[in-house]
Amino acid sequence: MEDYTLLLKDLLKKDVNDIKVEGLSERMKKEFENTAENFILKEAYEEAVKTFALTKNFDKLNKLGNELISKNKLNYALKAFLYSKNKDGLDKVGMLLMSNGDLNEAYLAFKNSGNVEMTRFIEENLLNK
């Protein structure tokens, strides 16, 4: 089994949305995901989240997002749910971010989950205009 850590770290310096993955083989995606698992073991959560986003493995992103919530790594959980477009996960992490006083991140979570009520509440009461 190859170690794709260096290749992935170089790729992940770019915006994941700018990386063309259409031609990526299933074998290569699997290798990338194995590397992402190693990132998790090393607590390199940013790289793991971006790798699963790159391979479009939304199940892994959601699982990782929930694990990151339990580890109180809320900003990484937010990114996982943003990439997977998981509205429930975004609402959940948004509430936790708000209770921690991370209003901008909470606002981002609620805005992307489509939670108009919480978005409006933050806009009207908490964000500096």
C-alpha positions in Angstrom: 0.0 0.0 0.0 1.3 3.4 -1.0 1.5 6.4 1.3 -0.1 9.4 -0.3 0.4 11.8 2.6 2.8 14.1 0.8 0.8 14.1 -2.4 -2.4 14.8 -0.5 -0.9 17.6 1.6 0.3 19.3 -1.5 -3.1 18.9 -3.2 -5.0 20.1 -0.1 -3.1 23.4 -0.1 -5.6 24.3 -2.9 -9.3 25.0 -2.4 -10.9 21.6 -2.6 -13.6 22.9 -4.9 -10.9 23.9 -7.5 -9.4 20.4 -7.6 -10.6 18.4 -10.6 -11.4 14.9 -9.4 -13.6 13.6 -12.2 -10.8 11.4 -13.6 -9.7 10.0 -10.2 -10.0 6.2 -10.1 -11.8 4.4 -7.4 -8.5 2.8 -6.4 -6.9 6.2 -6.0 -10.0 7.5 -4.0 -9.6 4.5 -1.7 -5.9 5.2 -1.2 -6.7 8.8 -0.4 -9.3 7.8 2.1 -6.9 5.4 3.8 -4.5 8.4 4.1 -7.4 10.4 5.5 -7.8 7.8 8.2 -4.2 8.2 9.1 -4.7 12.0 9.2 -7.4 11.3 11.8 -5.1 9.2 13.9 -2.6 12.0 13.9 -5.3 14.5 14.7 -4.7 16.3 11.4 -8.5 16.9 11.1 -8.3 19.7 8.5 -6.5 17.4 6.1 -8.9 14.5 6.8 -12.0 16.7 6.3 -10.6 18.1 3.0 -9.6 14.6 1.8 -13.1 13.2 2.3 -14.5 16.3 0.6 -12.1 15.7 -2.3 -13.3 12.0 -2.7 -16.9 13.2 -2.1 -17.4 10.6 0.7 -20.2 12.4 2.5 -20.9 9.5 4.8 -17.3 9.7 6.2 -17.6 13.5 6.4 -20.8 13.2 8.5 -19.3 10.5 10.7 -16.2 12.6 11.2 -18.2 15.7 11.9 -20.1 14.0 14.7 -16.8 12.6 16.1 -15.3 16.0 16.0 -18.3 17.4 17.9 -17.7 14.8 20.6 -14.1 15.9 20.8 -15.1 19.6 21.0 -13.4 20.3 17.7 -16.3 22.4 16.5 -14.6 24.4 13.7 -13.4 21.2 12.0 -16.9 19.7 12.5 -18.4 22.8 10.9 -16.1 22.2 7.8 -17.1 18.6 7.6 -20.8 19.4 7.6 -20.3 22.3 5.2 -18.6 20.0 2.6 -21.3 17.3 3.1 -24.1 19.9 3.1 -25.6 18.1 6.1 -28.3 20.5 7.3 -28.9 18.7 10.6 -25.2 18.5 11.4 -24.8 22.2 10.6 -27.7 23.1 12.9 -26.2 20.9 15.7 -22.7 22.4 15.4 -24.2 25.9 14.9 -26.0 25.7 18.3 -22.7 24.5 20.0 -20.7 27.2 18.3 -23.2 29.8 19.4 -23.1 28.6 23.0 -19.3 28.9 22.9 -19.6 32.5 21.6 -18.3 31.7 18.1 -21.0 33.8 16.5 -19.5 34.2 13.0 -19.0 30.4 12.7 -22.5 29.7 14.1 -24.0 32.2 11.6 -22.2 30.4 8.8 -23.5 27.1 10.0 -27.1 28.3 10.2 -26.9 30.2 6.9 -25.7 27.1 5.1 -28.3 24.8 6.8 -31.1 27.1 5.7 -32.1 27.9 9.3 -33.7 31.2 8.6 -34.9 31.7 12.2 -31.5 31.3 13.8 -29.8 33.3 11.0 -32.2 36.2 11.6 -31.8 36.0 15.4 -28.0 36.3 15.1 -28.3 39.1 12.6 -30.7 41.1 14.7 -29.3 40.5 18.1 -25.7 39.4 18.1 -23.7 40.5 15.1 -22.1 43.9 15.1 -23.5 45.9 12.3 
